[in-house]
Amino acid sequence: MSHTIVVGLDGSPESLAAAEWGALQALRTDAHLRVVHAWQWHPSVYAPVAGVSVAPPEDDPQRAWAERLPHETAAQLAAIHPRLSVSAERIAEQPVTVLLAAAEDTELLVLGSRGLGGIAGFLTGSVAQAVVARSRTPIVVVRAGAVPEDDHGTRDVVLGLDLEHSDPSVIEFAFQEAARRAADLRVVHGGSVPPDHGYGGDTDTVIDAESLVQAQRRLTDTLRPWREKFPDVRVHEQAVVGGAGRHLVDASRNAGLVVVGRRNRQTPVGTHIGPVTQALLHHSAAPVAVVPHD
């Protein structure tokens, strides 16, 4: 794995926001930024009457745009950030194939998201699902219109932590990002009340309180060694009863980055992202980092 950050570019405002976020992250981590645009020509557009496909003309405007886009974007980023090490390329292949291959040789993949309704451009629908769900590399999803990165220095990094399936790589990612930004880390854990305890009335209130105390204790124990490893990071813990998705979306409004984990597994109907990550991809006001783990 190279010390490189890859940005998937499609020309949408969302992907351009992702490119800017990736540039700032590359400067923050002293990494090289690689801007990648996936565009594959469809020969049927230029098929003659006889049915034999021919190469597109040299002055084809779509191909010319596809060639210019990554290089012009990289040049603009370099002009804004003179210290940035950046390269660009257009790859003639399907976007999912390109992005997954690029992710294998990088430490972070950055994509653009429309938010509040889906993924934009070439990341629409099943493509985004495939990239986020199948990548073994952390992915950061950025939407256009988010608070400028320069304003994120004092904003929390938020970690959505599933104590039942927690992984050290997810926790470390969040602590590292908080340390790099000199920001606080807010950790949110959501748990459910056992189904055999649904008595109703005041009993539910007591059980909810007991569940929160137990969850808070587990959360504190889980984070203790990480607090010791990152003593300069101020940590705020929040255990909630019920799913964490709504709480993380709320927390994202004042966050610089939200971090969640994703287990590498297949379901009978294909790849799986999970309801919390889905909620964040559609509704988070801050960039979302999805960290895969076994």
C-alpha positions in Angstrom: 0.0 0.0 0.0 1.4 3.4 -1.0 1.2 6.6 1.0 -1.4 7.9 -1.4 -5.0 9.2 -1.2 -7.2 8.5 -4.2 -10.1 10.7 -5.2 -12.8 9.4 -7.6 -13.8 12.2 -9.9 -16.9 12.5 -12.1 -17.2 16.3 -12.6 -20.1 16.7 -10.2 -20.0 19.4 -7.5 -20.0 16.5 -5.0 -16.9 14.9 -6.5 -15.1 18.3 -6.7 -15.9 18.8 -3.0 -14.3 15.3 -2.4 -11.2 16.4 -4.4 -10.8 19.5 -2.2 -11.3 17.4 1.0 -8.8 14.8 -0.4 -6.2 17.6 -1.1 -6.5 18.9 2.5 -6.2 15.4 3.9 -3.1 14.7 1.7 -1.5 17.9 3.1 -2.5 16.9 6.6 -0.9 13.4 6.3 2.0 14.3 3.9 0.5 12.0 1.3 0.4 12.1 -2.5 -3.1 12.8 -4.0 -4.1 10.8 -7.1 -7.2 12.1 -9.0 -8.9 9.4 -11.0 -11.7 9.7 -13.5 -13.3 6.5 -14.9 -14.8 7.0 -18.4 -15.4 4.2 -20.9 -16.3 5.0 -24.5 -19.3 3.1 -25.8 -18.6 2.2 -29.5 -22.2 1.6 -30.3 -22.6 5.4 -30.4 -20.4 5.5 -33.5 -21.5 2.2 -35.1 -22.0 2.6 -38.9 -25.0 1.2 -40.8 -23.2 -2.1 -41.5 -23.0 -2.7 -37.8 -19.2 -2.6 -37.5 -18.0 -0.5 -34.6 -15.4 2.2 -35.3 -13.2 4.3 -33.0 -14.6 7.6 -31.9 -13.4 10.7 -33.8 -10.4 12.5 -32.3 -12.6 15.6 -31.7 -15.3 13.7 -29.9 -16.4 16.3 -27.2 -17.2 13.7 -24.6 -13.8 12.0 -24.8 -12.1 15.4 -24.8 -14.0 16.3 -21.6 -13.1 13.0 -20.0 -9.4 13.6 -20.8 -9.4 17.2 -19.5 -11.4 16.8 -16.3 -8.9 15.0 -14.0 -5.9 17.0 -15.2 -7.7 20.4 -15.0 -8.9 19.5 -11.5 -5.4 18.4 -10.4 -4.0 21.7 -11.8 -6.5 23.8 -9.9 -5.8 21.9 -6.6 -2.1 22.4 -7.1 -2.6 26.1 -7.7 -4.6 26.5 -4.5 -2.3 24.3 -2.5 1.3 24.8 -3.7 2.7 22.2 -1.3 0.4 19.5 -2.7 1.8 16.5 -4.5 -0.9 15.5 -7.0 -1.3 13.5 -10.2 -4.3 12.8 -12.4 -5.4 10.1 -14.9 -8.4 9.0 -16.9 -8.9 5.2 -17.0 -11.0 3.6 -19.7 -12.9 1.2 -17.5 -16.2 0.9 -15.6 -16.2 3.1 -12.5 -16.7 0.3 -9.9 -13.8 -1.7 -11.4 -11.5 1.4 -11.4 -12.4 2.6 -7.9 -12.0 -0.8 -6.3 -8.7 -1.4 -8.0 -7.4 2.0 -7.0 -8.5 1.4 -3.4 -6.3 -1.7 -3.3 -3.1 0.4 -3.6 -4.0 3.3 -1.4 -4.6 4.1 2.2 -7.8 6.2 1.7 -10.4 6.5 -1.1 -12.5 9.7 -1.2 -15.8 9.9 -3.1 -18.5 12.5 -3.5 -22.0 12.2 -2.2 -25.1 14.3 -2.9 -26.6 13.5 0.5 -30.3 13.6 1.4 -31.2 11.3 -1.4 -28.3 9.4 -2.7 -24.9 9.3 -4.4 -24.2 11.6 -7.4 -22.7 11.1 -10.8 -21.0 7.8 -11.6 -21.6 6.7 -8.0 -25.3 6.4 -8.5 -27.2 3.4 -7.0 -25.6 0.1 -7.3 -22.1 1.5 -8.1 -21.9 3.4 -4.8 -23.2 0.3 -3.0 -20.6 -1.9 -4.6 -17.7 0.5 -3.9 -18.5 1.2 -0.3 -19.6 -2.3 0.5 -16.8 -4.2 -1.2 -13.7 -2.0 -0.6 -11.1 -3.2 1.9 -9.8 0.3 2.2 -11.3 3.1 4.3 -13.6 5.4 2.2 -14.5 8.9 3.0 -17.7 10.2 1.4 -18.0 14.0 1.1 -21.0 16.0 0.0 -21.1 19.4 -1.7 -22.2 22.3 0.5 -20.6 21.0 3.7 -18.9 23.4 6.1 -15.4 24.3 4.6 -12.6 22.2 5.9 -10.9 25.3 7.3 -13.7 25.6 9.7 -13.4 21.9 10.8 -10.4 22.4 13.0 -12.4 23.0 16.2 -15.2 20.6 15.2 -15.5 17.2 16.8 -14.6 13.9 15.1 -17.6 11.6 15.8 -17.1 7.9 16.1 -20.1 5.5 15.9 -19.0 2.5 17.9 -20.7 -0.9 17.8 -19.4 -2.6 21.0 -20.8 -6.0 19.8 -18.6 -5.8 16.6 -16.0 -3.3 17.5 -12.6 -3.5 15.8 -9.3 -1.7 16.8 -8.8 -0.4 13.2 -12.0 1.7 13.4 -11.2 3.1 16.8 -7.6 3.9 15.9 -8.8 5.6 12.7 -11.1 7.9 14.7 -8.4 8.7 17.3 -5.8 9.5 14.6 -8.1 11.8 12.8 -9.0 13.7 16.0 -5.3 13.9 16.9 -4.4 15.3 13.4 -7.1 18.0 13.7 -6.4 18.7 17.4 -10.2 18.1 17.8 -12.3 16.4 20.4 -13.5 12.9 19.8 -17.2 12.2 20.5 -18.0 8.5 20.7 -21.6 7.3 20.3 -22.7 3.8 21.1 -26.2 2.6 20.5 -27.6 -0.5 22.2 -31.0 -2.1 22.4 -32.9 -3.4 25.4 -33.1 -7.2 25.5 -36.5 -8.3 24.0 -37.4 -10.4 27.1 -37.3 -7.3 29.2 -40.3 -5.5 27.6 -42.5 -5.3 30.7 -43.8 -1.8 30.1 -44.6 1.1 32.4 -42.0 2.2 35.0 -40.1 -1.1 34.7 -39.1 -0.1 31.1 -37.6 3.2 32.5 -35.6 1.3 35.1 -34.4 -1.2 32.5 -33.4 1.5 30.1 -31.4 3.2 32.8 -29.7 0.0 33.8 -28.9 -0.7 30.1 -27.4 2.7 29.7 -25.2 2.3 32.8 -24.0 -1.1 31.6 -23.4 0.3 28.1 -21.5 3.3 29.5 -19.3 1.0 31.6 -18.4 -1.1 28.5 -17.8 1.9 26.4 -15.4 3.4 29.0 -13.6 0.1 29.3 -13.2 -0.2 25.6 -11.8 3.3 25.1 -9.5 3.3 28.1 -6.4 1.9 26.3 -7.0 4.3 23.4 -7.2 7.3 25.7 -3.8 6.2 27.1 -2.4 5.8 23.5 -3.7 9.3 22.5 -3.5 11.3 25.7 -3.9 14.6 23.9 -7.3 13.7 22.5 -10.2 14.8 24.6 -12.9 12.1 24.5 -16.6 12.5 25.1 -18.6 9.3 25.5 -22.3 8.9 24.8 -24.2 5.6 25.3 -27.8 5.6 24.0 -30.6 3.1 24.0 -31.8 2.2 20.5 -30.1 2.6 17.1 -27.2 5.0 16.8 -28.1 6.2 13.3 -30.3 9.1 14.3 -27.9 10.2 17.1 -24.9 10.2 14.7 -26.8 12.2 12.0 -27.6 14.7 14.7 -24.0 14.8 15.9 -22.8 15.3 12.3 -24.3 18.8 12.2 -21.5 20.0 14.4 -18.8 17.5 13.3 -15.8 17.7 11.0 -15.9 14.0 10.3 -18.0 11.0 11.3 -16.4 7.6 11.5 -18.1 4.2 11.3 -17.0 0.7 10.8 -18.2 -1.8 8.2 -17.8 -5.6 8.6 -16.4 -7.4 5.6 -19.2 -9.9 4.9 -21.6 -11.1 2.3 -25.4 -11.5 2.7 -27.6 -13.8 0.7 -28.7 -10.8 -1.4 -25.2 -9.5 -2.0 -23.0 -6.9 -0.4 -24.0 -5.2 2.9 -23.5 -1.8 4.3 -25.8 -1.6 7.3 -28.6 0.7 8.4 -26.4 3.1 10.4 -23.9 3.7 7.5 -26.8 4.0 5.1 -28.4 6.7 7.2 -25.2 8.6 7.4 -24.4 8.4 3.7 -27.8 9.9 3.0 -28.2 12.4 5.8 -24.9 13.3 7.4 -24.0 17.0 7.3 -20.3 16.1 7.7 -17.9 13.8 5.6 -18.3 10.2 6.6 -15.4 7.7 6.9 -16.4 4.1 6.4 -13.7 1.8 7.8 -13.9 -1.9 6.7 -12.9 -4.6 9.1 -13.1 -8.4 9.5 
